[in-house]
Amino acid sequence: MTSHDTPTGLAPSADTPAKKRRKLVVGKGVIIVISSIAVAAFTLYTVIVLDAIFTAA
């Protein structure tokens, strides 16, 4: 990425290249956190369902 390019997903703005990079990194971090929470919730749900199935049998 050259200093004047806008990363994909960011609207053109007057931000400095350093600020654009920071926004890009923060955005990726937010996606990772949200994805991690979703995976944890699905895992918990799966464990509860499997426990219920094996307990009922």
PDB file with one MODEL, atoms N, CA, C and O in Angstrom:
MODEL        1
ATOM      1  N   MET A   1       0.858  -1.174   0.000  1.00  0.00           N
ATOM      2  CA  MET A   1       0.000   0.000   0.000  1.00  0.00           C
ATOM      3  C   MET A   1       0.900   1.231   0.000  1.00  0.00           C
ATOM      4  O   MET A   1       1.741   1.407   0.881  1.00  0.00           O
ATOM      5  N   THR A   2       0.707   2.058  -0.985  1.00  0.00           N
ATOM      6  CA  THR A   2       1.480   3.295  -1.006  1.00  0.00           C
ATOM      7  C   THR A   2       0.830   4.306  -0.077  1.00  0.00           C
ATOM      8  O   THR A   2      -0.289   4.099   0.392  1.00  0.00           O
ATOM      9  N   SER A   3       1.519   5.378   0.182  1.00  0.00           N
ATOM     10  CA  SER A   3       1.052   6.327   1.198  1.00  0.00           C
ATOM     11  C   SER A   3      -0.247   7.034   0.818  1.00  0.00           C
ATOM     12  O   SER A   3      -0.941   7.542   1.699  1.00  0.00           O
ATOM     13  N   HIS A   4      -0.594   7.079  -0.464  1.00  0.00           N
ATOM     14  CA  HIS A   4      -1.803   7.811  -0.856  1.00  0.00           C
ATOM     15  C   HIS A   4      -2.982   6.896  -1.179  1.00  0.00           C
ATOM     16  O   HIS A   4      -4.062   7.390  -1.504  1.00  0.00           O
ATOM     17  N   ASP A   5      -2.807   5.582  -1.097  1.00  0.00           N
ATOM     18  CA  ASP A   5      -3.899   4.644  -1.377  1.00  0.00           C
ATOM     19  C   ASP A   5      -4.836   4.533  -0.183  1.00  0.00           C
ATOM     20  O   ASP A   5      -4.417   4.620   0.972  1.00  0.00           O
ATOM     21  N   THR A   6      -6.102   4.339  -0.488  1.00  0.00           N
ATOM     22  CA  THR A   6      -7.096   4.082   0.557  1.00  0.00           C
ATOM     23  C   THR A   6      -7.346   2.584   0.592  1.00  0.00           C
ATOM     24  O   THR A   6      -7.669   2.002  -0.443  1.00  0.00           O
ATOM     25  N   PRO A   7      -7.208   1.933   1.758  1.00  0.00           N
ATOM     26  CA  PRO A   7      -7.442   0.489   1.833  1.00  0.00           C
ATOM     27  C   PRO A   7      -8.884   0.136   1.461  1.00  0.00           C
ATOM     28  O   PRO A   7      -9.798   0.945   1.615  1.00  0.00           O
ATOM     29  N   THR A   8      -9.062  -1.075   0.974  1.00  0.00           N
ATOM     30  CA  THR A   8     -10.391  -1.555   0.622  1.00  0.00           C
ATOM     31  C   THR A   8     -11.283  -1.536   1.856  1.00  0.00           C
ATOM     32  O   THR A   8     -10.878  -1.992   2.925  1.00  0.00           O
ATOM     33  N   GLY A   9     -12.487  -1.013   1.712  1.00  0.00           N
ATOM     34  CA  GLY A   9     -13.423  -0.964   2.825  1.00  0.00           C
ATOM     35  C   GLY A   9     -13.461   0.368   3.537  1.00  0.00           C
ATOM     36  O   GLY A   9     -14.362   0.617   4.339  1.00  0.00           O
ATOM     37  N   LEU A  10     -12.498   1.230   3.257  1.00  0.00           N
ATOM     38  CA  LEU A  10     -12.512   2.563   3.865  1.00  0.00           C
ATOM     39  C   LEU A  10     -12.892   3.590   2.815  1.00  0.00           C
ATOM     40  O   LEU A  10     -12.384   3.563   1.694  1.00  0.00           O
ATOM     41  N   ALA A  11     -13.774   4.481   3.175  1.00  0.00           N
ATOM     42  CA  ALA A  11     -14.160   5.553   2.265  1.00  0.00           C
ATOM     43  C   ALA A  11     -12.999   6.540   2.154  1.00  0.00           C
ATOM     44  O   ALA A  11     -12.251   6.725   3.114  1.00  0.00           O
ATOM     45  N   PRO A  12     -12.845   7.169   1.004  1.00  0.00           N
ATOM     46  CA  PRO A  12     -11.777   8.165   0.873  1.00  0.00           C
ATOM     47  C   PRO A  12     -11.945   9.266   1.917  1.00  0.00           C
ATOM     48  O   PRO A  12     -13.049   9.753   2.156  1.00  0.00           O
ATOM     49  N   SER A  13     -10.848   9.640   2.519  1.00  0.00           N
ATOM     50  CA  SER A  13     -10.903  10.672   3.541  1.00  0.00           C
ATOM     51  C   SER A  13      -9.591  11.441   3.555  1.00  0.00           C
ATOM     52  O   SER A  13      -8.647  11.113   2.837  1.00  0.00           O
ATOM     53  N   ALA A  14      -9.558  12.454   4.379  1.00  0.00           N
ATOM     54  CA  ALA A  14      -8.360  13.283   4.494  1.00  0.00           C
ATOM     55  C   ALA A  14      -7.427  12.768   5.586  1.00  0.00           C
ATOM     56  O   ALA A  14      -6.509  13.473   6.004  1.00  0.00           O
ATOM     57  N   ASP A  15      -7.658  11.548   6.044  1.00  0.00           N
ATOM     58  CA  ASP A  15      -6.824  10.983   7.101  1.00  0.00           C
ATOM     59  C   ASP A  15      -5.404  10.741   6.590  1.00  0.00           C
ATOM     60  O   ASP A  15      -5.175  10.511   5.402  1.00  0.00           O
ATOM     61  N   THR A  16      -4.477  10.800   7.516  1.00  0.00           N
ATOM     62  CA  THR A  16      -3.084  10.505   7.174  1.00  0.00           C
ATOM     63  C   THR A  16      -2.940   9.008   6.940  1.00  0.00           C
ATOM     64  O   THR A  16      -3.772   8.228   7.406  1.00  0.00           O
ATOM     65  N   PRO A  17      -1.895   8.594   6.223  1.00  0.00           N
ATOM     66  CA  PRO A  17      -1.693   7.152   5.995  1.00  0.00           C
ATOM     67  C   PRO A  17      -1.592   6.357   7.299  1.00  0.00           C
ATOM     68  O   PRO A  17      -2.080   5.229   7.371  1.00  0.00           O
ATOM     69  N   ALA A  18      -0.970   6.926   8.320  1.00  0.00           N
ATOM     70  CA  ALA A  18      -0.859   6.230   9.603  1.00  0.00           C
ATOM     71  C   ALA A  18      -2.240   6.025  10.225  1.00  0.00           C
ATOM     72  O   ALA A  18      -2.519   4.973  10.801  1.00  0.00           O
ATOM     73  N   LYS A  19      -3.091   7.025  10.106  1.00  0.00           N
ATOM     74  CA  LYS A  19      -4.438   6.927  10.660  1.00  0.00           C
ATOM     75  C   LYS A  19      -5.266   5.890   9.885  1.00  0.00           C
ATOM     76  O   LYS A  19      -6.061   5.161  10.478  1.00  0.00           O
ATOM     77  N   LYS A  20      -5.079   5.826   8.571  1.00  0.00           N
ATOM     78  CA  LYS A  20      -5.776   4.831   7.755  1.00  0.00           C
ATOM     79  C   LYS A  20      -5.355   3.424   8.164  1.00  0.00           C
ATOM     80  O   LYS A  20      -6.195   2.534   8.295  1.00  0.00           O
ATOM     81  N   ARG A  21      -4.045   3.223   8.367  1.00  0.00           N
ATOM     82  CA  ARG A  21      -3.552   1.913   8.791  1.00  0.00           C
ATOM     83  C   ARG A  21      -4.128   1.537  10.148  1.00  0.00           C
ATOM     84  O   ARG A  21      -4.508   0.387  10.369  1.00  0.00           O
ATOM     85  N   ARG A  22      -4.192   2.503  11.055  1.00  0.00           N
ATOM     86  CA  ARG A  22      -4.731   2.234  12.393  1.00  0.00           C
ATOM     87  C   ARG A  22      -6.209   1.833  12.307  1.00  0.00           C
ATOM     88  O   ARG A  22      -6.642   0.896  12.979  1.00  0.00           O
ATOM     89  N   LYS A  23      -6.977   2.543  11.480  1.00  0.00           N
ATOM     90  CA  LYS A  23      -8.391   2.201  11.304  1.00  0.00           C
ATOM     91  C   LYS A  23      -8.534   0.786  10.748  1.00  0.00           C
ATOM     92  O   LYS A  23      -9.417   0.036  11.163  1.00  0.00           O
ATOM     93  N   LEU A  24      -7.664   0.430   9.811  1.00  0.00           N
ATOM     94  CA  LEU A  24      -7.705  -0.889   9.199  1.00  0.00           C
ATOM     95  C   LEU A  24      -7.402  -1.970  10.237  1.00  0.00           C
ATOM     96  O   LEU A  24      -8.087  -2.992  10.283  1.00  0.00           O
ATOM     97  N   VAL A  25      -6.394  -1.755  11.059  1.00  0.00           N
ATOM     98  CA  VAL A  25      -6.017  -2.727  12.088  1.00  0.00           C
ATOM     99  C   VAL A  25      -7.118  -2.849  13.141  1.00  0.00           C
ATOM    100  O   VAL A  25      -7.453  -3.958  13.556  1.00  0.00           O
ATOM    101  N   VAL A  26      -7.679  -1.727  13.573  1.00  0.00           N
ATOM    102  CA  VAL A  26      -8.748  -1.750  14.571  1.00  0.00           C
ATOM    103  C   VAL A  26      -9.977  -2.466  14.013  1.00  0.00           C
ATOM    104  O   VAL A  26     -10.623  -3.238  14.721  1.00  0.00           O
ATOM    105  N   GLY A  27     -10.294  -2.215  12.768  1.00  0.00           N
ATOM    106  CA  GLY A  27     -11.440  -2.875  12.135  1.00  0.00           C
ATOM    107  C   GLY A  27     -11.263  -4.384  12.085  1.00  0.00           C
ATOM    108  O   GLY A  27     -12.197  -5.134  12.370  1.00  0.00           O
ATOM    109  N   LYS A  28     -10.059  -4.830  11.723  1.00  0.00           N
ATOM    110  CA  LYS A  28      -9.793  -6.267  11.694  1.00  0.00           C
ATOM    111  C   LYS A  28      -9.865  -6.846  13.100  1.00  0.00           C
ATOM    112  O   LYS A  28     -10.352  -7.961  13.285  1.00  0.00           O
ATOM    113  N   GLY A  29      -9.390  -6.110  14.083  1.00  0.00           N
ATOM    114  CA  GLY A  29      -9.441  -6.569  15.471  1.00  0.00           C
ATOM    115  C   GLY A  29     -10.868  -6.744  15.950  1.00  0.00           C
ATOM    116  O   GLY A  29     -11.183  -7.710  16.645  1.00  0.00           O
ATOM    117  N   VAL A  30     -11.730  -5.811  15.580  1.00  0.00           N
ATOM    118  CA  VAL A  30     -13.146  -5.900  15.978  1.00  0.00           C
ATOM    119  C   VAL A  30     -13.788  -7.140  15.362  1.00  0.00           C
ATOM    120  O   VAL A  30     -14.551  -7.841  16.028  1.00  0.00           O
ATOM    121  N   ILE A  31     -13.486  -7.408  14.113  1.00  0.00           N
ATOM    122  CA  ILE A  31     -14.032  -8.593  13.440  1.00  0.00           C
ATOM    123  C   ILE A  31     -13.564  -9.862  14.142  1.00  0.00           C
ATOM    124  O   ILE A  31     -14.347 -10.794  14.325  1.00  0.00           O
ATOM    125  N   ILE A  32     -12.294  -9.906  14.536  1.00  0.00           N
ATOM    126  CA  ILE A  32     -11.762 -11.090  15.220  1.00  0.00           C
ATOM    127  C   ILE A  32     -12.454 -11.281  16.568  1.00  0.00           C
ATOM    128  O   ILE A  32     -12.793 -12.408  16.927  1.00  0.00           O
ATOM    129  N   VAL A  33     -12.667 -10.209  17.316  1.00  0.00           N
ATOM    130  CA  VAL A  33     -13.320 -10.307  18.623  1.00  0.00           C
ATOM    131  C   VAL A  33     -14.759 -10.795  18.463  1.00  0.00           C
ATOM    132  O   VAL A  33     -15.191 -11.685  19.195  1.00  0.00           O
ATOM    133  N   ILE A  34     -15.493 -10.233  17.533  1.00  0.00           N
ATOM    134  CA  ILE A  34     -16.885 -10.635  17.315  1.00  0.00           C
ATOM    135  C   ILE A  34     -16.953 -12.100  16.870  1.00  0.00           C
ATOM    136  O   ILE A  34     -17.818 -12.850  17.321  1.00  0.00           O
ATOM    137  N   SER A  35     -16.042 -12.498  15.989  1.00  0.00           N
ATOM    138  CA  SER A  35     -16.015 -13.884  15.533  1.00  0.00           C
ATOM    139  C   SER A  35     -15.692 -14.833  16.687  1.00  0.00           C
ATOM    140  O   SER A  35     -16.276 -15.912  16.787  1.00  0.00           O
ATOM    141  N   SER A  36     -14.776 -14.437  17.547  1.00  0.00           N
ATOM    142  CA  SER A  36     -14.413 -15.271  18.694  1.00  0.00           C
ATOM    143  C   SER A  36     -15.593 -15.458  19.635  1.00  0.00           C
ATOM    144  O   SER A  36     -15.815 -16.558  20.141  1.00  0.00           O
ATOM    145  N   ILE A  37     -16.345 -14.401  19.870  1.00  0.00           N
ATOM    146  CA  ILE A  37     -17.530 -14.497  20.726  1.00  0.00           C
ATOM    147  C   ILE A  37     -18.563 -15.428  20.093  1.00  0.00           C
ATOM    148  O   ILE A  37     -19.192 -16.223  20.792  1.00  0.00           O
ATOM    149  N   ALA A  38     -18.740 -15.334  18.785  1.00  0.00           N
ATOM    150  CA  ALA A  38     -19.699 -16.198  18.096  1.00  0.00           C
ATOM    151  C   ALA A  38     -19.281 -17.667  18.191  1.00  0.00           C
ATOM    152  O   ALA A  38     -20.122 -18.537  18.416  1.00  0.00           O
ATOM    153  N   VAL A  39     -18.004 -17.943  18.023  1.00  0.00           N
ATOM    154  CA  VAL A  39     -17.519 -19.327  18.120  1.00  0.00           C
ATOM    155  C   VAL A  39     -17.689 -19.850  19.544  1.00  0.00           C
ATOM    156  O   VAL A  39     -18.095 -20.996  19.737  1.00  0.00           O
ATOM    157  N   ALA A  40     -17.384 -19.027  20.537  1.00  0.00           N
ATOM    158  CA  ALA A  40     -17.548 -19.439  21.932  1.00  0.00           C
ATOM    159  C   ALA A  40     -19.011 -19.721  22.250  1.00  0.00           C
ATOM    160  O   ALA A  40     -19.318 -20.700  22.931  1.00  0.00           O
ATOM    161  N   ALA A  41     -19.912 -18.880  21.767  1.00  0.00           N
ATOM    162  CA  ALA A  41     -21.344 -19.087  22.016  1.00  0.00           C
ATOM    163  C   ALA A  41     -21.824 -20.377  21.348  1.00  0.00           C
ATOM    164  O   ALA A  41     -22.594 -21.133  21.942  1.00  0.00           O
ATOM    165  N   PHE A  42     -21.379 -20.628  20.130  1.00  0.00           N
ATOM    166  CA  PHE A  42     -21.775 -21.851  19.434  1.00  0.00           C
ATOM    167  C   PHE A  42     -21.233 -23.080  20.148  1.00  0.00           C
ATOM    168  O   PHE A  42     -21.928 -24.089  20.267  1.00  0.00           O
ATOM    169  N   THR A  43     -19.994 -23.001  20.623  1.00  0.00           N
ATOM    170  CA  THR A  43     -19.401 -24.117  21.357  1.00  0.00           C
ATOM    171  C   THR A  43     -20.168 -24.396  22.643  1.00  0.00           C
ATOM    172  O   THR A  43     -20.447 -25.551  22.964  1.00  0.00           O
ATOM    173  N   LEU A  44     -20.508 -23.347  23.374  1.00  0.00           N
ATOM    174  CA  LEU A  44     -21.282 -23.513  24.600  1.00  0.00           C
ATOM    175  C   LEU A  44     -22.639 -24.147  24.298  1.00  0.00           C
ATOM    176  O   LEU A  44     -23.077 -25.050  25.011  1.00  0.00           O
ATOM    177  N   TYR A  45     -23.294 -23.681  23.259  1.00  0.00           N
ATOM    178  CA  TYR A  45     -24.592 -24.234  22.848  1.00  0.00           C
ATOM    179  C   TYR A  45     -24.456 -25.714  22.515  1.00  0.00           C
ATOM    180  O   TYR A  45     -25.279 -26.526  22.938  1.00  0.00           O
ATOM    181  N   THR A  46     -23.429 -26.064  21.765  1.00  0.00           N
ATOM    182  CA  THR A  46     -23.209 -27.456  21.380  1.00  0.00           C
ATOM    183  C   THR A  46     -22.965 -28.331  22.602  1.00  0.00           C
ATOM    184  O   THR A  46     -23.507 -29.433  22.690  1.00  0.00           O
ATOM    185  N   VAL A  47     -22.163 -27.859  23.538  1.00  0.00           N
ATOM    186  CA  VAL A  47     -21.883 -28.626  24.751  1.00  0.00           C
ATOM    187  C   VAL A  47     -23.164 -28.836  25.560  1.00  0.00           C
ATOM    188  O   VAL A  47     -23.400 -29.930  26.071  1.00  0.00           O
ATOM    189  N   ILE A  48     -23.974 -27.813  25.675  1.00  0.00           N
ATOM    190  CA  ILE A  48     -25.230 -27.930  26.426  1.00  0.00           C
ATOM    191  C   ILE A  48     -26.172 -28.927  25.754  1.00  0.00           C
ATOM    192  O   ILE A  48     -26.788 -29.751  26.430  1.00  0.00           O
ATOM    193  N   VAL A  49     -26.285 -28.855  24.434  1.00  0.00           N
ATOM    194  CA  VAL A  49     -27.163 -29.783  23.709  1.00  0.00           C
ATOM    195  C   VAL A  49     -26.664 -31.222  23.853  1.00  0.00           C
ATOM    196  O   VAL A  49     -27.448 -32.131  24.126  1.00  0.00           O
ATOM    197  N   LEU A  50     -25.356 -31.424  23.669  1.00  0.00           N
ATOM    198  CA  LEU A  50     -24.828 -32.779  23.808  1.00  0.00           C
ATOM    199  C   LEU A  50     -24.992 -33.309  25.220  1.00  0.00           C
ATOM    200  O   LEU A  50     -25.291 -34.489  25.399  1.00  0.00           O
ATOM    201  N   ASP A  51     -24.805 -32.466  26.224  1.00  0.00           N
ATOM    202  CA  ASP A  51     -25.002 -32.869  27.614  1.00  0.00           C
ATOM    203  C   ASP A  51     -26.454 -33.275  27.842  1.00  0.00           C
ATOM    204  O   ASP A  51     -26.726 -34.277  28.504  1.00  0.00           O
ATOM    205  N   ALA A  52     -27.371 -32.510  27.305  1.00  0.00           N
ATOM    206  CA  ALA A  52     -28.799 -32.825  27.450  1.00  0.00           C
ATOM    207  C   ALA A  52     -29.138 -34.143  26.774  1.00  0.00           C
ATOM    208  O   ALA A  52     -29.926 -34.929  27.302  1.00  0.00           O
ATOM    209  N   ILE A  53     -28.554 -34.389  25.617  1.00  0.00           N
ATOM    210  CA  ILE A  53     -28.836 -35.637  24.889  1.00  0.00           C
ATOM    211  C   ILE A  53     -28.306 -36.830  25.676  1.00  0.00           C
ATOM    212  O   ILE A  53     -29.018 -37.818  25.856  1.00  0.00           O
ATOM    213  N   PHE A  54     -27.068 -36.748  26.143  1.00  0.00           N
ATOM    214  CA  PHE A  54     -26.478 -37.888  26.852  1.00  0.00           C
ATOM    215  C   PHE A  54     -27.074 -38.068  28.241  1.00  0.00           C
ATOM    216  O   PHE A  54     -27.121 -39.190  28.745  1.00  0.00           O
ATOM    217  N   THR A  55     -27.525 -36.999  28.865  1.00  0.00           N
ATOM    218  CA  THR A  55     -28.152 -37.104  30.185  1.00  0.00           C
ATOM    219  C   THR A  55     -29.540 -37.739  30.057  1.00  0.00           C
ATOM    220  O   THR A  55     -29.939 -38.525  30.916  1.00  0.00           O
ATOM    221  N   ALA A  56     -30.269 -37.409  29.007  1.00  0.00           N
ATOM    222  CA  ALA A  56     -31.615 -37.938  28.794  1.00  0.00           C
ATOM    223  C   ALA A  56     -31.576 -39.414  28.411  1.00  0.00           C
ATOM    224  O   ALA A  56     -32.534 -40.142  28.667  1.00  0.00           O
ATOM    225  N   ALA A  57     -30.506 -39.853  27.815  1.00  0.00           N
ATOM    226  CA  ALA A  57     -30.420 -41.248  27.378  1.00  0.00           C
ATOM    227  C   ALA A  57     -30.063 -42.102  28.550  1.00  0.00           C
ATOM    228  O   ALA A  57     -29.937 -43.319  28.411  1.00  0.00           O
TER     229      ALA A  57
ENDMDL
END
